[in-house]
Amino acid sequence: MQTPIARPTAAPLFTMTDATFFGRGLVKFGSIALVVMIVGRVLLTAAVAYWVATHPEPPPPPTAGFGKLPVLNFPVVDEIDKPQAYSLELPEGKFTEFGDRAKVFLMPKAPPNLLADQKVKALAGMYDFKSTPQILDSRTYRWSKSQPIEMNLQMDIQNTTFSLTSNFLSKPELLLNNELPENYEAVSTLKTLLSAADMLPEDVSTNSGKVTFLKAIGGSLQPAVSLSDADFLQVDLNRTLIDETYDFFGPDSNRGVISALLSGNLQGSVGIVELEYHYFPVDYAQMETYPIRTPEQAWSLISAGEGYIANPSTQATAIIRSAKIGYYEDPVEQEYLQPIYVFEGDGGFVGYVSAVDPRYITTPQPLVSN
């Protein structure tokens, strides 16, 4: 019988060694791929963030919802009060960037009030005006008195703005034994008086106020160097800053929307010998944004003599040291609270230029003669 021949056993196609090799490779290259994916995602996220930061979406255009705005009512300035020349010397050699727009606010006009007559008479009584007022027109009353000094109170009974004036400069006795209050007390005196008459607006009540020392020299008031050297105190109140940044400026840059002159020789409300109250309400909720000039454009206007000079320089050449955005506080009713560029410089110089792009300002109509 023939013995069968033994065939060799075939080697396995996939061994444990192969599995180990491929497994290690899979782990190795999988780890590398995972690291690449993580790093790639981080780099991609950073690249996208950088692109977004360096290529932001343009903001929506200014709303300009009030339509064309009226021209600001700057007073006429005599040529003698304008500088002979201008020089721009900014601390950093260039203007601050103010953006391309600014807020404009509605200023609602006071409606006729049937109780206005009673209110203003009560207010006049708080200033010790007891006589019947003189009626100058349908909305303007004037009170007068002669004691303890001559005083006149003229008031618009519709919007309750008023001017209190006196002949205090012709009373040298006011300078004797003159005990002027400290700054805080002077501001507090004015606020207390206004509050008692219900005439301290909310957007003014939190203002810290500004106190200026004044001395009577030759029938006029001049700056004094200190409280002990002063004969009178000027107390000015403005509204609180808009957006905690933008201040208010009137035709006289040295006066607030409420400005009083205090003597330390008179007591009570008569301690205030002069008071200008030209506050008009602002509806801060009714706001639109408008395109504005660049500061360079505003500078070209004021340096060409086309701006308003709120305070002339004591020097022939106005050296401008700063420019900023503010809001113009007109002592006459205005429809809107508008932004202005405020230029300040040596010698006390202060000048204004309307900040709103002139394309959004109503062109004044020329006067037609008969």
C-alpha positions in Angstrom: 0.0 0.0 0.0 1.3 3.4 -1.0 1.9 6.0 1.8 0.2 9.4 1.0 2.6 12.3 0.6 2.3 15.1 3.3 1.6 18.6 1.8 3.2 21.6 3.5 0.8 23.8 5.5 0.2 27.3 3.8 1.4 30.3 5.9 -1.5 32.5 7.2 -2.3 35.5 5.0 -2.6 38.1 7.9 -0.6 37.5 11.0 -0.6 39.1 14.4 2.6 40.8 13.5 0.8 42.4 10.6 -2.1 43.5 12.7 0.2 45.0 15.3 2.1 46.9 12.5 -1.0 48.2 10.9 -2.6 49.1 14.2 0.4 51.1 15.3 0.4 52.9 11.9 -3.3 53.6 12.2 -2.9 55.1 15.7 0.2 57.1 14.6 -1.3 58.6 11.5 -4.8 59.0 13.1 -3.1 61.0 15.9 -1.3 63.1 13.4 -4.6 63.7 11.5 -6.4 64.6 14.7 -3.7 67.1 15.6 -3.8 68.6 12.1 -7.6 68.9 12.3 -7.4 70.6 15.7 -4.6 73.0 14.7 -6.3 73.6 11.4 -9.6 74.5 13.1 -7.9 76.8 15.5 -6.0 78.5 12.6 -9.2 78.7 10.5 -11.2 80.2 13.4 -8.4 82.7 14.0 -8.2 83.6 10.3 -12.0 84.1 10.2 -11.9 86.2 13.3 -9.1 88.3 11.9 -10.9 88.8 8.6 -14.1 89.9 10.4 -12.1 92.3 12.7 -10.3 93.8 9.8 -13.2 93.8 7.4 -16.2 94.8 9.6 -19.6 95.1 8.0 -20.4 98.8 7.3 -22.9 100.3 9.8 -26.3 101.2 8.5 -26.5 104.7 7.0 -27.4 107.6 9.3 -31.2 107.8 9.8 -31.6 111.5 9.2 -35.2 111.0 10.2 -36.0 114.6 11.0 -35.4 115.6 7.4 -33.3 118.7 6.7 -32.4 120.6 9.8 -32.6 124.3 10.3 -29.5 126.5 10.3 -28.1 127.0 13.8 -29.0 130.5 15.1 -25.5 131.8 15.9 -25.3 135.5 16.8 -23.7 137.9 14.4 -20.1 138.5 15.3 -18.4 141.9 14.8 -15.3 141.7 12.6 -13.3 143.3 15.4 -13.9 140.2 17.6 -12.6 137.8 14.9 -8.9 136.9 15.0 -6.6 138.3 12.3 -5.1 134.9 11.7 -5.4 131.3 12.9 -2.7 128.7 13.7 -3.4 125.0 14.3 -1.1 123.5 17.0 -2.7 120.2 18.2 -0.9 118.2 20.9 -0.6 115.1 18.6 -0.3 117.0 15.4 -3.7 115.8 14.1 -7.4 115.8 14.8 -9.2 113.2 16.8 -11.4 110.8 14.8 -15.0 111.6 15.5 -16.7 109.1 13.2 -19.0 109.9 10.4 -22.2 110.7 12.3 -23.7 112.3 15.4 -27.0 112.3 17.3 -29.6 115.0 16.9 -32.4 115.3 19.4 -35.9 116.6 19.2 -36.7 119.7 21.4 -40.5 119.9 21.7 -41.9 123.4 22.0 -43.9 124.3 25.1 -47.7 124.2 24.3 -49.9 127.0 25.5 -50.9 126.4 29.1 -54.1 127.8 30.6 -52.4 127.7 34.1 -49.2 129.4 32.9 -50.3 132.8 34.1 -50.8 131.5 37.7 -47.6 129.5 37.6 -45.4 132.4 36.6 -47.0 134.8 39.1 -46.2 132.3 41.8 -42.7 132.0 40.6 -42.3 135.8 40.6 -43.5 135.8 44.2 -40.7 133.5 45.2 -38.3 136.2 44.0 -40.2 138.8 46.1 -41.9 140.4 43.2 -45.3 141.4 44.6 -46.6 144.0 42.1 -48.8 143.4 39.1 -46.6 142.6 36.1 -46.4 144.7 33.0 -47.7 142.8 30.0 -45.3 143.4 27.1 -47.0 141.0 24.6 -49.2 137.9 24.6 -46.5 135.8 26.3 -44.0 138.2 27.9 -44.4 139.7 31.4 -42.2 142.0 33.3 -42.0 142.7 37.1 -40.1 145.4 38.8 -39.1 146.3 42.3 -36.8 148.8 44.0 -36.0 147.2 47.3 -33.5 146.1 48.6 -32.0 146.9 45.2 -33.6 147.7 41.8 -34.6 144.5 40.0 -36.5 143.5 36.9 -37.8 140.1 36.1 -38.9 139.4 32.5 -40.4 136.1 31.7 -41.9 134.2 28.8 -45.1 132.8 30.4 -45.3 129.9 27.8 -41.9 128.3 28.2 -41.1 130.0 31.6 -37.6 131.1 30.5 -36.7 134.4 32.2 -34.0 137.0 32.9 -33.5 138.6 36.3 -31.4 141.7 36.2 -30.5 144.4 38.8 -28.4 147.5 39.3 -26.0 145.7 41.6 -22.9 147.3 40.1 -24.2 150.7 41.2 -24.5 149.5 44.8 -21.0 149.8 46.5 -22.6 148.7 49.8 -22.8 145.2 48.3 -19.0 145.0 48.5 -18.9 145.7 52.2 -18.7 142.8 54.7 -19.2 140.5 51.7 -19.2 136.9 52.9 -19.4 134.8 49.8 -20.2 131.1 50.1 -17.9 128.3 49.2 -18.2 126.8 45.7 -20.4 123.8 46.7 -22.7 126.0 48.9 -23.1 128.5 46.0 -24.2 125.8 43.6 -26.5 124.3 46.3 -28.1 127.8 46.9 -29.0 128.1 43.2 -30.3 124.6 42.9 -32.4 124.9 46.1 -34.0 128.1 44.8 -34.8 126.6 41.4 -36.1 123.4 43.0 -38.4 125.3 45.3 -39.9 126.9 42.2 -40.1 123.5 40.4 -37.7 124.8 37.8 -34.7 122.5 38.4 -34.8 120.0 35.4 -33.7 116.4 35.9 -30.9 116.7 33.3 -29.5 119.7 35.1 -30.0 118.7 38.7 -27.1 116.2 38.7 -24.7 118.7 37.1 -21.9 119.7 39.5 -22.0 123.3 38.3 -19.2 125.7 37.6 -18.2 128.6 39.9 -16.3 131.6 38.6 -14.8 134.3 40.9 -15.5 137.9 39.8 -14.4 141.3 41.1 -16.1 144.7 40.5 -13.6 147.1 38.9 -14.5 150.4 37.3 -18.2 149.5 36.9 -17.6 146.1 35.3 -16.9 142.6 36.4 -13.4 141.1 35.9 -12.0 137.7 36.9 -10.7 137.4 40.4 -7.9 135.1 41.4 -9.6 133.5 44.5 -12.7 133.4 46.7 -11.1 135.9 49.1 -10.4 138.3 46.3 -13.9 138.0 44.7 -16.9 140.4 45.1 -19.4 138.1 43.3 -19.7 134.5 42.3 -21.0 133.4 38.9 -22.7 130.0 39.1 -23.3 128.1 35.9 -25.4 125.0 35.4 -25.5 122.9 32.3 -27.2 119.6 31.3 -25.5 116.3 32.1 -23.2 115.1 29.3 -24.7 113.3 26.4 -23.3 109.7 26.3 -21.1 110.8 29.2 -18.9 112.6 26.6 -20.5 115.6 24.9 -20.9 118.9 26.7 -23.2 121.9 26.0 -22.1 125.3 24.7 -24.1 128.5 24.4 -23.5 131.8 22.5 -21.4 132.9 25.5 -19.0 129.9 26.2 -18.5 131.2 29.8 -22.2 130.8 30.7 -24.4 127.7 31.3 -28.0 127.2 30.2 -28.8 128.5 33.8 -26.4 131.2 35.0 -26.6 133.2 38.2 -24.6 135.9 39.9 -24.4 135.7 43.7 -23.6 138.4 46.3 -22.6 137.5 49.8 -24.1 140.7 51.2 -27.8 139.9 50.6 -29.8 137.1 52.2 -32.4 134.7 50.7 -33.4 134.8 47.1 -32.2 138.4 46.8 -28.7 137.0 47.3 -28.9 136.3 43.6 -28.5 139.6 41.8 -28.6 138.3 38.3 -30.1 135.1 36.8 -30.5 133.9 33.2 -32.7 130.9 32.8 -32.9 129.7 29.2 -33.6 126.0 29.6 -35.7 124.2 27.0 -36.6 120.5 27.3 -34.9 117.9 25.2 -36.7 114.6 24.3 -33.7 112.3 24.5 -35.9 109.4 23.3 -36.6 111.1 20.0 -33.2 110.9 18.4 -31.9 110.5 14.8 -28.3 110.2 13.5 -26.9 112.6 10.9 -23.7 112.6 8.8 -21.2 115.1 10.0 -18.3 117.1 8.6 -14.8 116.0 9.2 -12.8 118.1 11.7 -10.6 119.1 8.9 -13.5 120.5 7.0 -14.7 122.4 10.1 -11.2 123.7 10.6 -11.1 125.1 7.1 -14.3 127.0 7.7 -13.4 128.6 11.0 -9.9 129.4 9.8 -11.5 131.2 6.9 -13.6 133.3 9.3 -16.9 131.5 8.6 -17.4 130.0 12.1 -19.0 131.6 15.2 -16.6 133.2 17.7 -18.0 132.5 21.2 -15.1 134.0 23.0 -12.4 136.0 21.1 -8.8 135.5 21.8 -6.7 138.1 23.6 -4.1 137.5 20.9 -4.1 138.7 17.3 -3.5 135.1 16.1 -5.8 132.4 17.5 -3.6 129.4 18.2 -6.0 126.4 18.3 -5.0 123.7 20.7 -8.1 121.4 20.7 -11.2 120.4 18.8 -14.1 118.4 20.1 -17.8 117.7 19.5 -20.4 119.4 21.6 -24.0 120.5 21.4 -25.2 124.1 20.8 -27.5 125.5 23.5 -29.5 128.3 21.9 -31.1 130.8 24.4 -34.0 131.0 21.9 -36.4 128.0 21.3 -35.0 125.6 18.7 -36.5 122.6 17.1 -33.6 120.3 17.4 -30.5 119.9 19.6 -27.6 119.8 17.1 -23.9 118.9 17.3 -21.1 121.5 16.8 -17.4 121.4 16.5 -15.8 123.4 19.4 -12.4 124.9 18.8 -10.4 126.1 21.8 -7.1 127.9 21.9 -4.8 130.3 23.6 -6.0 133.7 24.9 -9.4 132.1 25.9 -10.4 131.6 22.3 -13.6 129.5 21.7 -15.2 129.1 18.3 -18.0 127.0 16.9 -18.8 125.4 13.5 -22.0 123.4 12.8 -21.0 119.7 12.7 -23.9 118.4 10.6 -23.1 117.8 6.9 -24.4 120.9 5.1 -26.3 118.7 2.6 -28.7 118.0 5.5 -29.1 121.6 6.5 -31.9 123.8 5.1 -30.5 126.5 2.9 -31.6 130.0 4.2 -33.9 131.8 1.9 -32.6 135.2 0.8 -34.6 138.2 1.9 -36.8 139.7 -0.7 -37.1 143.5 -0.6 -40.3 145.2 -1.7 
